[in-house]
Amino acid sequence: MNYILFDDNSRNTLLPLTFMRPVADIRIGILTIREKWEHHLNTKTSTLTEVYLSEKYPIVRGEENILINGSINPSPELVEKILDLKPKEILVGEDYIIAMRLSDDKFDMLEGIDATKEINTDINHFKLNHPWEIFQFNGESIIMDFVRLTKNRTSEPISPTNNILGQENIFIEKGAKIEFATLNATAGPIYIGKNAEIMENAVIRGPFALCENSTVKIGAKIYGPTTIGPWSKVAGEISNSVIFGYSNKAHDGFMGNSVIAEWCNLGSDTNTSNLKNTYEKVRIWSYSQKSFIDTGLTFCGLIMGDHSKCGINTMFNTGSVVGINSSIFGSGYQRNFISSFKWGGPSGFTKYDLEKAIKVARIVYERRGLDFDEVNENLFRSVFDTTAGTINY
């Protein structure tokens, strides 16, 4: 059987986090949604997504295909239901497709697919629709991923220099280094990935995930539920936030109830407000509705798209949204919506030159030992053509 994860309309409601990736490659919990499905299915998947993303995320078709909604988190019960699908059957939720089975490899879009039988399901499942749901449901996701990743496995030993609470809820992968830190897993599990490091005097409360090759620096204070994706460095104070990977908040400053995509950098003493002085519900920018919408949350910080960066002492308002590839600096509070490929701050913005953005991306890739190849450059140019000429993007 061939498995394909497809984007539905949630791709638009999850912008700016989906400008540079399919929905399935969003990280929530320890793993991305794709990694969760591949763990459950025990096989690799491909993607049916926007045309401009397909060069980096190509679709693989087979004679027998099961297409799965990439915004839905798997569970054993849901996976079993999907695997029971017969040819041309569609599994549906309240008002969306969960999965479908097609005995045909000649499809390019979901519209017009020849499926003859709909099956409704009442199996409880989580569908990701909005950026703030990533940190809102991160704790539940960490717990589910932790159980699956650690089942029938033994953690690496914890150094006796550490101060540990709830040791039975802590799992350390091979190569991880932790010395003279405080880990409290009584409120939720703590997962430390391969070759990750927690430096001295860091204090961490679960649920918490530090993915492979990431670093928590000296004296950091981290409150769960928080996920630090692979190849990231963090310091200062962090609460209920998710970093997808390859991004740094390497200095003091507070970040709460926030989602940071890949290849971002927060300058020293950057702070994100996550609570309004009036204690009102937070409204944030919606790309799909081209207006500010109510999150229903009292606490909501920063949503930052890929490759965006900010200078020292940057101050972000409650419920701020930053697009991709924007460079932000200057004193005073930033606007609570900064679109993509922008250069500036409170005094005003200009367009961020595309060639300069590509040059910077090549440098940051090289710093990680990676190649910013033609596929990545083409993706940059496609997103620039979509976003840079508009106010809303």
C-alpha positions as CSV (number, residue, x, y, z in Angstrom):
1,M,0.0,0.0,0.0
2,N,1.2,3.5,-0.9
3,Y,0.5,6.3,1.7
4,I,0.1,10.0,0.8
5,L,-0.5,12.8,3.2
6,F,-2.6,15.6,1.6
7,D,-3.2,19.2,2.5
8,D,-6.8,20.5,2.9
9,N,-8.0,24.0,3.7
10,S,-6.2,24.0,7.0
11,R,-3.1,24.7,5.0
12,N,-4.5,28.3,4.5
13,T,-5.6,28.7,8.1
14,L,-2.2,27.6,9.4
15,L,-0.2,30.3,7.4
16,P,2.5,31.6,7.8
17,L,3.7,28.2,9.1
18,T,2.7,26.4,5.9
19,F,4.3,28.8,3.4
20,M,7.5,26.6,3.4
21,R,6.1,23.1,4.2
22,P,3.0,20.9,3.9
23,V,0.8,20.7,7.0
24,A,2.1,17.2,7.8
25,D,5.6,18.6,8.5
26,I,4.4,20.8,11.4
27,R,5.9,19.7,14.7
28,I,3.5,19.2,17.6
29,G,4.6,17.2,20.6
30,I,7.9,15.5,20.0
31,L,7.4,14.5,16.4
32,T,6.0,16.1,13.2
33,I,2.6,15.0,12.1
34,R,4.3,13.1,9.2
35,E,6.7,11.3,11.6
36,K,3.7,10.3,13.8
37,W,1.9,8.7,10.8
38,E,5.1,7.0,9.6
39,H,5.6,5.5,13.1
40,H,2.1,4.1,13.1
41,L,2.2,2.9,9.5
42,N,5.8,1.7,9.7
43,T,6.5,3.1,6.2
44,K,7.4,6.4,4.5
45,T,4.8,8.7,3.1
46,S,4.7,11.3,0.4
47,T,2.7,14.5,0.0
48,L,-0.1,16.0,-2.1
49,T,0.3,19.7,-1.6
50,E,0.6,23.1,-3.4
51,V,2.3,23.0,-6.8
52,Y,5.2,25.2,-5.7
53,L,6.0,22.9,-2.7
54,S,5.9,19.8,-4.8
55,E,9.5,20.1,-6.0
56,K,10.7,19.8,-2.4
57,Y,7.9,17.5,-1.3
58,P,7.1,15.3,-4.3
59,I,4.1,13.0,-4.5
60,V,4.7,9.3,-5.0
61,R,1.8,7.4,-6.6
62,G,1.1,3.7,-6.5
63,E,-1.4,1.3,-7.9
64,E,-3.1,1.2,-4.5
65,N,-3.1,4.5,-2.5
66,I,-4.4,5.6,0.8
67,L,-4.6,9.4,1.1
68,I,-4.6,10.7,4.6
69,N,-5.4,14.3,5.8
70,G,-2.1,15.7,6.9
71,S,-3.7,18.0,9.5
72,I,-5.0,15.0,11.5
73,N,-2.9,13.4,14.3
74,P,-3.0,9.6,14.2
75,S,-4.2,7.3,16.9
76,P,-4.2,3.5,16.9
77,E,-8.0,3.4,16.6
78,L,-8.0,5.8,13.7
79,V,-5.1,4.0,11.9
80,E,-7.0,0.7,12.2
81,K,-10.1,2.3,10.7
82,I,-8.1,3.8,7.8
83,L,-6.4,0.5,7.0
84,D,-9.8,-1.2,6.8
85,L,-10.9,1.1,3.9
86,K,-11.9,-0.7,0.7
87,P,-11.1,0.8,-2.8
88,K,-13.0,4.0,-3.5
89,E,-14.1,4.4,0.2
90,I,-13.7,7.7,2.0
91,L,-13.5,8.1,5.7
92,V,-15.0,11.5,6.7
93,G,-15.2,13.6,9.9
94,E,-17.6,16.3,10.7
95,D,-17.1,18.3,7.5
96,Y,-13.8,17.1,6.1
97,I,-12.1,14.1,4.6
98,I,-10.0,12.1,6.9
99,A,-8.7,9.5,4.4
100,M,-9.6,7.7,1.2
101,R,-8.4,4.7,-0.7
102,L,-7.9,4.9,-4.5
103,S,-6.9,2.1,-6.8
104,D,-5.5,4.6,-9.3
105,D,-2.3,6.6,-9.6
106,K,-3.8,9.2,-12.0
107,F,-4.8,12.0,-9.6
108,D,-3.3,15.5,-9.1
109,M,-5.9,17.1,-6.8
110,L,-8.6,16.0,-4.4
111,E,-11.3,17.5,-6.6
112,G,-12.9,15.1,-9.1
113,I,-11.5,12.0,-7.4
114,D,-13.8,9.0,-8.2
115,A,-14.8,7.7,-4.7
116,T,-18.2,6.1,-4.3
117,K,-18.8,5.4,-0.6
118,E,-18.5,7.7,2.4
119,I,-17.9,6.2,5.8
120,N,-18.5,8.5,8.8
121,T,-16.5,7.9,12.0
122,D,-17.0,8.8,15.6
123,I,-13.5,7.9,16.6
124,N,-12.1,10.8,18.6
125,H,-9.2,12.5,16.9
126,F,-7.4,15.8,16.8
127,K,-7.3,18.0,13.6
128,L,-4.9,20.9,13.5
129,N,-6.6,24.0,12.0
130,H,-4.9,27.1,13.6
131,P,-1.4,28.1,14.6
132,W,-2.2,28.6,18.3
133,E,-3.5,25.0,18.6
134,I,0.1,23.9,18.2
135,F,1.0,25.1,21.7
136,Q,-2.5,24.7,23.0
137,F,-2.4,20.9,22.5
138,N,1.3,20.4,22.7
139,G,1.1,18.8,26.2
140,E,-1.2,16.1,25.1
141,S,0.9,15.5,22.0
142,I,4.1,15.2,24.0
143,I,2.5,12.6,26.2
144,M,1.2,10.5,23.3
145,D,4.6,10.7,21.4
146,F,6.5,9.9,24.6
147,V,4.5,6.7,25.3
148,R,5.0,5.5,21.7
149,L,8.7,6.4,21.4
150,T,9.7,4.9,24.7
151,K,7.6,1.8,24.7
152,N,9.6,-1.3,25.6
153,R,12.8,0.8,25.7
154,T,15.2,1.7,28.4
155,S,16.4,5.3,29.0
156,E,20.1,6.1,29.1
157,P,21.2,6.7,32.7
158,I,20.8,10.1,34.3
159,S,24.0,11.6,35.8
160,P,23.9,11.8,39.6
161,T,24.9,15.5,39.4
162,N,21.3,16.3,38.4
163,N,18.3,17.1,40.6
164,I,15.5,14.8,39.5
165,L,11.8,14.5,40.3
166,G,9.7,11.9,38.6
167,Q,12.5,9.9,37.1
168,E,10.2,7.3,35.8
169,N,8.8,9.9,33.4
170,I,12.2,10.9,32.0
171,F,13.7,9.3,28.9
172,I,17.2,10.1,27.6
173,E,18.4,9.0,24.2
174,K,21.9,8.0,23.4
175,G,24.6,10.7,23.3
176,A,22.6,13.2,25.3
177,K,24.4,15.2,28.0
178,I,22.8,16.6,31.2
179,E,24.8,17.8,34.2
180,F,23.9,19.9,37.2
181,A,20.4,20.5,35.9
182,T,16.9,20.3,37.6
183,L,14.4,18.1,35.8
184,N,10.8,17.9,37.2
185,A,8.7,15.3,35.4
186,T,6.0,15.0,38.0
187,A,3.5,17.1,35.9
188,G,4.4,15.5,32.6
189,P,7.1,13.5,30.8
190,I,10.5,14.8,29.8
191,Y,12.1,13.5,26.6
192,I,15.8,14.3,25.7
193,G,16.7,13.4,22.2
194,K,19.9,12.0,20.7
195,N,23.0,14.1,21.2
196,A,21.0,16.9,22.8
197,E,22.5,18.8,25.8
198,I,21.1,20.5,28.9
199,M,23.7,22.7,30.5
200,E,24.3,23.5,34.1
201,N,21.7,25.2,36.3
202,A,18.9,24.8,33.8
203,V,15.5,24.2,35.4
204,I,12.9,22.3,33.4
205,R,9.3,21.2,34.2
206,G,7.5,18.7,32.0
207,P,5.9,18.0,29.7
208,F,9.0,18.9,27.7
209,A,10.8,17.6,24.6
210,L,14.3,18.5,23.6
211,C,14.9,17.0,20.1
212,E,18.1,15.7,18.7
213,N,21.2,17.9,18.6
214,S,19.5,20.7,20.4
215,T,20.8,22.6,23.4
216,V,19.4,24.2,26.6
217,K,21.9,26.8,27.7
218,I,23.1,27.6,31.2
219,G,20.5,28.8,33.7
220,A,17.5,28.5,31.3
221,K,14.0,28.2,32.9
222,I,11.5,26.2,30.9
223,Y,7.9,25.5,31.8
224,G,6.0,22.8,29.9
225,P,4.3,22.0,27.8
226,T,7.3,23.0,25.6
227,T,9.0,21.4,22.6
228,I,12.4,22.4,21.2
229,G,12.9,20.9,17.8
230,P,16.1,19.5,16.4
231,W,19.3,21.6,16.0
232,S,18.0,24.5,18.1
233,K,19.5,26.5,21.0
234,V,17.5,28.0,23.7
235,A,18.1,30.1,26.8
236,G,16.2,32.5,29.1
237,E,12.6,31.8,30.1
238,I,10.3,29.8,28.0
239,S,6.7,28.7,28.7
240,N,4.3,26.5,26.6
241,S,6.0,27.1,23.3
242,V,7.1,25.0,20.2
243,I,10.2,25.6,18.1
244,F,10.0,23.5,14.9
245,G,13.8,23.1,14.5
246,Y,17.0,24.8,13.4
247,S,16.0,28.0,15.2
248,N,17.6,29.8,18.1
249,K,16.5,31.7,21.2
250,A,20.0,31.6,22.6
251,H,19.9,34.4,25.1
252,D,17.9,35.8,28.0
253,G,14.3,37.1,27.5
254,F,10.8,35.6,27.8
255,M,8.9,33.6,25.2
256,G,5.5,32.2,26.1
257,N,2.6,30.5,24.3
258,S,4.5,30.9,21.0
259,V,5.3,28.9,17.8
260,I,8.6,29.5,16.0
261,A,9.2,27.8,12.6
262,E,12.6,26.8,11.2
263,W,15.7,28.9,10.6
264,C,14.6,31.7,12.9
265,N,16.8,33.7,15.3
266,L,15.6,35.8,18.3
267,G,18.1,38.4,19.4
268,S,19.4,38.8,22.9
269,D,16.7,39.9,25.4
270,T,13.8,39.5,22.9
271,N,10.5,39.3,24.8
272,T,7.1,38.2,23.7
273,S,4.0,39.4,25.6
274,N,1.5,36.6,26.0
275,L,-1.1,38.3,28.1
276,K,-3.0,41.6,27.5
277,N,-3.1,44.1,30.3
278,T,-6.9,44.0,30.0
279,Y,-7.0,40.2,30.3
280,E,-9.2,40.1,27.2
281,K,-9.1,37.2,24.7
282,V,-6.3,37.5,22.2
283,R,-7.0,38.3,18.5
284,I,-4.4,37.5,15.9
285,W,-4.0,37.9,12.2
286,S,-5.6,35.3,9.9
287,Y,-4.2,34.9,6.4
288,S,-7.2,33.1,5.2
289,Q,-9.7,35.7,6.4
290,K,-7.4,38.7,5.9
291,S,-8.3,40.2,9.2
292,F,-7.7,39.7,13.0
293,I,-9.7,36.8,14.5
294,D,-10.5,35.8,18.0
295,T,-8.3,32.9,19.3
296,G,-10.5,32.3,22.4
297,L,-7.3,32.3,24.4
298,T,-6.2,34.6,27.2
299,F,-2.6,33.6,26.7
300,C,-1.1,33.9,23.2
301,G,2.4,35.1,22.3
302,L,4.3,35.0,18.9
303,I,3.7,33.1,15.7
304,M,6.8,33.4,13.5
305,G,7.3,32.0,10.0
306,D,10.5,30.4,8.7
307,H,13.7,32.4,8.2
308,S,12.5,35.4,10.1
309,K,14.8,37.1,12.6
310,C,14.8,39.9,15.2
311,G,17.5,42.1,16.7
312,I,18.4,42.6,20.4
313,N,15.8,43.9,22.8
314,T,12.9,43.3,20.4
315,M,9.5,43.5,22.0
316,F,6.6,41.6,20.5
317,N,3.0,42.5,21.4
318,T,0.5,39.9,22.6
319,G,-0.7,37.8,19.7
320,S,1.9,38.8,17.2
321,V,2.2,37.1,13.8
322,V,5.4,37.4,11.7
323,G,5.6,36.0,8.1
324,I,8.6,34.4,6.5
325,N,12.0,35.9,5.8
326,S,11.4,39.2,7.7
327,S,14.2,41.0,9.5
328,I,12.9,42.9,12.5
329,F,14.7,45.4,14.7
330,G,14.4,48.8,16.5
331,S,13.2,50.0,19.9
332,G,9.5,50.0,21.0
333,Y,6.8,47.5,20.5
334,Q,6.5,45.9,17.1
335,R,3.3,45.8,15.1
336,N,1.2,42.7,15.9
337,F,1.3,41.7,12.3
338,I,4.4,41.8,10.1
339,S,4.1,40.2,6.7
340,S,6.7,38.3,4.8
341,F,10.0,39.6,3.3
342,K,10.0,42.8,5.3
343,W,12.9,44.8,6.7
344,G,12.5,47.2,9.6
345,G,10.6,47.8,12.8
346,P,8.4,50.3,14.7
347,S,9.6,53.2,12.5
348,G,8.6,51.5,9.3
349,F,9.3,48.6,6.9
350,T,10.8,48.2,3.5
351,K,10.8,45.1,1.2
352,Y,13.6,42.6,2.1
353,D,15.6,42.1,-1.0
354,L,15.2,38.5,-2.3
355,E,18.8,38.0,-3.3
356,K,20.0,39.1,0.1
357,A,17.5,36.8,1.8
358,I,18.9,33.9,-0.3
359,K,22.4,34.8,0.6
360,V,21.6,34.8,4.3
361,A,19.8,31.4,4.0
362,R,22.9,29.9,2.3
363,I,25.1,31.1,5.2
364,V,22.8,29.7,7.9
365,Y,22.5,26.4,6.1
366,E,26.3,26.1,5.8
367,R,26.6,26.8,9.6
368,R,24.6,23.6,10.1
369,G,26.6,21.6,7.5
370,L,23.7,21.7,5.0
371,D,23.4,22.7,1.4
372,F,20.9,25.4,0.4
373,D,20.4,23.9,-3.0
374,E,18.4,24.9,-6.1
375,V,15.3,23.3,-4.7
376,N,15.4,25.5,-1.7
377,E,16.2,28.5,-3.7
378,N,13.2,27.9,-6.1
379,L,11.0,27.5,-3.0
380,F,12.2,30.9,-1.7
381,R,11.5,32.6,-5.1
382,S,8.0,31.0,-5.3
383,V,7.0,32.2,-1.9
384,F,8.5,35.7,-2.5
385,D,6.4,36.0,-5.7
386,T,3.3,35.0,-3.7
387,T,3.9,37.2,-0.7
388,A,6.3,40.1,-1.1
389,G,4.0,42.3,-3.2
390,T,1.0,42.2,-0.9
391,I,0.2,43.8,2.4
392,N,-1.7,40.7,3.7
393,Y,1.2,38.4,3.1
